[in-house]
């Protein structure tokens, strides 16, 4: 039996093992999906399972398919082949409002309507819970206020969104996603536009949602050290394929980083958390190795 970087068995000859794995079905998965924009194929025969109650982070180089996979998992992109399953059903066959009550998405770039206030935009996260027989309630108002408080935008409630800085707007969009109150939350580069303090604040909030509220989170992050520190499950993509997946401490090695990112580095223990910490090789050290290999 052999295994990849993530420790996943590559021996498919044991039917009992396969049946045991499938007896516990995770709520969100992709089965042999081919993802493309028009005729440009991003990934072929890609399969992933998001562990329930995990904080899963997807990492990889630019244009490797991270955001495309997230769009497929959230029903925004229909696979040209294969299927995405939510609670055992093909997500494309489900009513949009039903999906929205189960799965929330913070896209990579969002545009707010002109002239909308922060409170009104966050309130739109409650839309999936509205209906003919259920209009705006005191519970909706409570959820909106709590979501703004958690993301540090409560004092901006009456401000127009288009007046805010990029970092402030990002936190407002996160508040809207929180207000949706879904057990599954997908975030595409949630720390974009944020300074280092607010990056940590947002990731701490994500960790709290996972640890204290039991939500399953899936995030795309560019910072590998942030991913290794916060994720309970890491998926490393390259060219639309899963290279490794598993707990960061099990898969983040110097060899994996070089294979996926083409970066020479050392991986040491983070002195604060004990999680893997990637330390890139110095420029001169990289240059010496490149000269040696060329000769």
Beta strands, then each sheet from edge to edge (+ up, - down):
strand 1: 28-37
strand 2: 40-50
strand 3: 55-60
strand 4: 81-86
strand 5: 89-90
strand 6: 103-106
strand 7: 184-188
strand 8: 216-220
strand 9: 233-238
strand 10: 241-246
strand 11: 265-269
strand 12: 276-280
sheet 1: 2+ 1- 4+ 5-
sheet 2: 6+ 7+ 8+ 3+ 9+ 10-
sheet 3: 11+ 12-
end
